[in-house]
Amino acid sequence: MPAEVPFRLLNEADCETALRLMYAYYAEDEHEFVPERAATALNEISIGKAPARLWLMCSGEDVVGYVCITLGYSLEVGGNDFILDELFVIPEARGTGLGRTALDFAENESRKLGARRICLEVERHNEKAREIYAARDYYEHDRHLMSKWL
């Protein structure tokens, strides 16, 4: 485990830093990155307008990643059902336990906010992440994720 990692709730001044981290994450995972859309989302989170929380992970003065949860509700769950939307650690900080620390942090914050369940998506090709999540009692569903842009 890494030494105590401070998690800093995103504020307006942090949005550019978070945007750069998002770009790196999306490039690595081959997601479409639309800067305007990402900037709008980060701004809405930073001012408390979005049903989400994003924390930057700091090591000393350096920001080394971020973790974001989105807040939802489910009849099936009978209450708050959150999504671990994104968790990213810069390559230079990987292998230190920071990802696991961030996962613990996101789960604890979700509990504090009243979540009954937390879900996540992971790319099928990301075997290492899938193993980490499975070891932490996350399980795959026999459901298919479907979505539609509105």
VMD Tcl script that draws the C-alpha trace (Angstrom):
set ca {
  {0.00 0.00 0.00}
  {1.24 3.49 -0.72}
  {1.73 5.97 2.07}
  {-1.31 8.08 2.89}
  {-2.59 9.45 -0.41}
  {-4.57 12.65 -0.12}
  {-7.75 12.71 -2.16}
  {-8.85 16.22 -3.06}
  {-12.42 16.87 -4.14}
  {-12.45 18.49 -7.56}
  {-12.87 22.27 -7.55}
  {-13.08 24.72 -10.46}
  {-9.35 25.44 -10.33}
  {-8.60 21.71 -10.82}
  {-10.62 21.24 -14.01}
  {-7.69 21.72 -16.43}
  {-5.60 19.19 -14.54}
  {-8.46 16.71 -14.50}
  {-9.04 17.30 -18.22}
  {-5.40 16.38 -18.99}
  {-5.73 13.20 -16.91}
  {-8.96 12.29 -18.68}
  {-7.28 12.76 -22.06}
  {-4.45 10.40 -21.04}
  {-6.92 7.81 -19.73}
  {-9.13 7.92 -22.81}
  {-6.14 7.68 -25.16}
  {-4.82 4.67 -23.27}
  {-8.17 2.88 -23.23}
  {-9.03 3.96 -26.79}
  {-12.19 5.86 -25.83}
  {-13.44 8.76 -27.89}
  {-12.35 11.98 -26.18}
  {-14.44 15.09 -26.84}
  {-12.73 17.95 -24.98}
  {-15.80 20.20 -24.86}
  {-17.99 17.42 -23.45}
  {-15.35 16.44 -20.88}
  {-14.78 20.07 -19.83}
  {-18.52 20.63 -19.38}
  {-18.84 17.49 -17.25}
  {-15.87 18.43 -15.07}
  {-17.18 21.95 -14.58}
  {-20.62 20.67 -13.57}
  {-19.05 18.26 -11.07}
  {-16.76 20.97 -9.66}
  {-19.63 23.36 -8.93}
  {-21.91 20.69 -7.46}
  {-24.38 20.69 -10.35}
  {-23.83 17.04 -11.39}
  {-24.86 13.95 -9.40}
  {-21.22 12.90 -9.18}
  {-18.06 13.30 -7.13}
  {-14.54 13.40 -8.51}
  {-11.38 13.35 -6.41}
  {-7.84 13.96 -7.56}
  {-5.19 11.65 -6.13}
  {-2.13 13.50 -4.91}
  {1.37 12.34 -4.08}
  {3.13 15.27 -2.53}
  {2.57 18.19 -4.88}
  {1.89 15.93 -7.87}
  {-1.56 14.88 -9.06}
  {-1.19 11.22 -10.02}
  {-4.73 10.23 -10.89}
  {-8.40 10.61 -10.22}
  {-11.45 8.64 -9.22}
  {-15.06 9.53 -10.02}
  {-18.33 8.09 -8.75}
  {-21.74 8.92 -10.11}
  {-24.77 8.90 -7.87}
  {-27.86 7.01 -8.92}
  {-30.90 5.22 -7.61}
  {-32.35 1.81 -8.45}
  {-35.65 0.16 -7.66}
  {-33.98 -3.22 -8.03}
  {-31.38 -2.27 -5.42}
  {-33.95 -0.58 -3.22}
  {-32.00 2.60 -2.92}
  {-28.82 4.40 -3.91}
  {-26.93 2.61 -6.65}
  {-23.66 4.29 -7.61}
  {-21.23 3.79 -10.46}
  {-17.50 3.88 -10.14}
  {-17.37 5.86 -13.37}
  {-13.63 6.31 -13.81}
  {-10.46 5.43 -11.95}
  {-7.17 6.42 -13.50}
  {-3.60 6.34 -12.21}
  {-0.79 7.76 -14.33}
  {1.60 5.04 -15.57}
  {4.50 6.32 -13.44}
  {2.47 5.78 -10.24}
  {1.13 2.31 -11.05}
  {2.16 -0.83 -9.19}
  {2.29 0.98 -5.85}
  {-1.19 0.03 -4.58}
  {-2.60 3.44 -5.44}
  {-5.40 1.97 -7.55}
  {-6.47 -0.28 -4.69}
  {-6.29 2.66 -2.29}
  {-8.48 4.69 -4.66}
  {-10.95 1.81 -4.90}
  {-11.15 1.61 -1.09}
  {-11.64 5.37 -0.96}
  {-14.43 5.33 -3.58}
  {-16.22 2.51 -1.77}
  {-15.98 4.27 1.59}
  {-17.18 7.58 0.18}
  {-20.06 5.77 -1.53}
  {-21.06 4.19 1.78}
  {-20.97 7.61 3.46}
  {-23.26 8.95 0.74}
  {-25.71 6.08 1.33}
  {-24.94 3.73 -1.54}
  {-26.22 0.19 -1.28}
  {-24.32 -0.98 -4.34}
  {-21.51 0.24 -6.52}
  {-21.09 -0.89 -10.11}
  {-18.32 -0.37 -12.63}
  {-17.41 -1.01 -16.23}
  {-14.10 -2.48 -17.28}
  {-12.84 -3.15 -20.77}
  {-12.76 -6.86 -21.58}
  {-9.15 -6.56 -22.75}
  {-8.05 -5.07 -19.40}
  {-7.38 -8.39 -17.72}
  {-5.31 -6.91 -14.89}
  {-8.11 -4.54 -13.82}
  {-10.68 -7.34 -14.11}
  {-8.57 -9.51 -11.78}
  {-8.21 -6.69 -9.25}
  {-11.95 -6.03 -9.24}
  {-12.83 -9.73 -9.04}
  {-10.47 -10.13 -6.07}
  {-12.42 -7.31 -4.40}
  {-15.77 -9.15 -4.84}
  {-16.94 -7.34 -7.97}
  {-18.63 -9.81 -10.26}
  {-19.72 -9.95 -13.85}
  {-23.40 -10.02 -14.68}
  {-25.17 -12.08 -17.29}
  {-26.53 -8.82 -18.64}
  {-25.37 -6.81 -21.59}
  {-24.68 -3.14 -21.21}
  {-26.65 -1.15 -23.74}
  {-26.73 2.60 -24.16}
  {-28.10 5.34 -26.36}
  {-26.99 8.95 -26.77}
  {-29.80 11.44 -26.21}
}
mol new
graphics top color blue
foreach p $ca { graphics top sphere $p radius 0.5 }
foreach p [lrange $ca 0 end-1] q [lrange $ca 1 end] { graphics top cylinder $p $q radius 0.2 }
display resetview
